């Protein structure tokens, strides 16, 4: 799927309730309360953190292309929604096979390890012990060095090649795609291609190539986790996120579980109260046992729920008008738990082109 | 006495490296370090500078501390020592994981060679540990960086002065570089706190690099010249350009003429930069169109041609960049394409990142009002580099003198560019003029000296016979087979 189609897909799920930045932060995997909430409400897990180093410039170009081709429009307040043509196109899109929520950019680490392993085996079997490593990242070098003392030690180059080949074979991805993917690998006398070179050769844009590459990695990694072949499993060690919480939110969660209050945590961690609030929203999204009723009265919770359903919105600014007595923080927490308690469904927008997140995208 | 040292040195050389004889310039430097003298050695590229710091420690014992400007350079030197079988070597830098760093720090005394950066060195918890070592001597590798970067880019180079001052017993300091003007040598001696250093200075003259200077009218004419000449003659070579955009433009133009070229600049992904370097080293690419981000630490011996598409900001930078040609000793060429408008562009870019005096005063005032320097920097919209520089000078000089210092630095940069303009516009032997920028004159005139003395391209470059073939996209199964050598 091209970068433009990915963007259209995301906007179709946001359904006229968000600005363009929401899609940008989502693709970059921004760990803010707002982006995490969006991911949850609108079922955007496949796209979360798919391109951590996305440049605003590239994003804007794609966004403007969608505007210019009439697939999307902006309302006066800046919210973006699909035109009829956009809806048709979005409905006809192939299903995305990205799995951003689970890999969060860590798939790059898997590829870096794979590339360094292949490069090393390639040079060693040609009797060359001096080469410039394709990854300058010391943590990648460390992992690969360990692999050569363990898993790789017992394998000959043939076995390694066969494991990689069979692994890719079994993903069922088309040959042209795999050829573009493997063009990034280097070996003795044969360097990988830069994005620019690959773009010249394949006729695809650099952005489209990067999107395809990330998707290819997600597809392959999903297969690897089922197949458990020794080298590929070792290379993908630690690539799947273990906890849905970001590092800092996790720390806040631990302190909260240890019995500290929000202000105490803020003081102890020397963080702003708004940051701690973001953490609590993140915890509320992810923790099924989150004690929402400690933060809001039961009847307020129910009123907000029915109002959100009645208006068909999750926009804070709209709901705040109906509930001036509740703080933004309370509203965000209630929204975070929407559809997770009392069996009510948070995704009650029938006819939306974007499907809600598949369970496979959950950790 | 001298005789014994001589015998010892020769057998040491043999034992450590397997060589029977020193290369020109090495022995005096090594002797001076062993005698305990502060030493400045300016040796041309390819003269074997690393041996100068690697050998004396065998006679003295203890640990050598090598301060190096680039992580990649450090890693490269560590790898080369390890390849020679040296196990007692480590690099203390930001690449290390916390646990690894703790390991290195806990075992500092075990190392024979310890590499680090100025930034790391001046951190208190690191420097305290290093101070307790028995240091044989301290080495500043690529020491011209002190003068070239210390004042307006990496002030921690200047902080080394204070650090050296805190050592109870300062070991001798050895400064190594390929290019140093008189001012650079004064800066090196001053900021490395040297006492009457021994100077071993070899002019940066590389007789195997012919020098060519062409005056053209503007960018389009340069482009035309490059495309025309690169279609006739072969590299491998580097085209140094002013901007990222220009690097990409030229690389694309060359590629479209089936000359294998790629851009290299700091705006590219790290992975892509590594791939480009690798392709160049492998001979898969013939030309690199690069900003000054490319070069230091690149060890490709057979580079035949360096072209400058713009006017370098200083003589030192120019000599460093052309010095990447012909490390194998083979005949090579350095071409400078000069247009009159280049001077203004170079001057503008050189002082672009330097904070204005007013900015320094503004930051000084903010700090006085109780803001942190980071907050003040944010208000003034300063880049990280600029803030680092302001922080250093404010701390040393106070607001008013720091503001004046910015003016002085800008003036110094403009002066360097002006001397490059004179170099590009004046007449006479180019080699003599280039060496003259450092206060030397050539020892002799090589056959292929420069475009003023007369050049015969056929004697320098190899003609291009056939256009290169761009390889297509391999089928992935075949690529796996080839990668694994099947």
Boltz contact constraints between the chains, C-beta under 6 A:
constraints:
  - contact:
      token1: [A, 118]
      token2: [B, 483]
      max_distance: 6.0
  - contact:
      token1: [A, 122]
      token2: [B, 483]
      max_distance: 6.0
  - contact:
      token1: [A, 125]
      token2: [B, 485]
      max_distance: 6.0
  - contact:
      token1: [A, 126]
      token2: [B, 485]
      max_distance: 6.0
  - contact:
      token1: [A, 132]
      token2: [B, 278]
      max_distance: 6.0
  - contact:
      token1: [A, 134]
      token2: [B, 274]
      max_distance: 6.0
  - contact:
      token1: [A, 138]
      token2: [B, 95]
      max_distance: 6.0
  - contact:
      token1: [A, 157]
      token2: [B, 484]
      max_distance: 6.0
  - contact:
      token1: [A, 161]
      token2: [B, 480]
      max_distance: 6.0
  - contact:
      token1: [A, 161]
      token2: [B, 484]
      max_distance: 6.0
  - contact:
      token1: [A, 165]
      token2: [B, 480]
      max_distance: 6.0
  - contact:
      token1: [A, 178]
      token2: [B, 476]
      max_distance: 6.0
  - contact:
      token1: [A, 179]
      token2: [B, 473]
      max_distance: 6.0
  - contact:
      token1: [A, 179]
      token2: [B, 475]
      max_distance: 6.0
  - contact:
      token1: [A, 179]
      token2: [B, 476]
      max_distance: 6.0
  - contact:
      token1: [A, 182]
      token2: [B, 476]
      max_distance: 6.0
  - contact:
      token1: [A, 182]
      token2: [B, 479]
      max_distance: 6.0
  - contact:
      token1: [A, 187]
      token2: [B, 483]
      max_distance: 6.0
  - contact:
      token1: [A, 191]
      token2: [B, 275]
      max_distance: 6.0
  - contact:
      token1: [A, 191]
      token2: [B, 278]
      max_distance: 6.0
  - contact:
      token1: [A, 191]
      token2: [B, 279]
      max_distance: 6.0
  - contact:
      token1: [A, 191]
      token2: [B, 282]
      max_distance: 6.0
  - contact:
      token1: [A, 191]
      token2: [B, 284]
      max_distance: 6.0
  - contact:
      token1: [A, 192]
      token2: [B, 275]
      max_distance: 6.0
  - contact:
      token1: [A, 194]
      token2: [B, 272]
      max_distance: 6.0
  - contact:
      token1: [A, 194]
      token2: [B, 275]
      max_distance: 6.0
  - contact:
      token1: [A, 201]
      token2: [B, 473]
      max_distance: 6.0
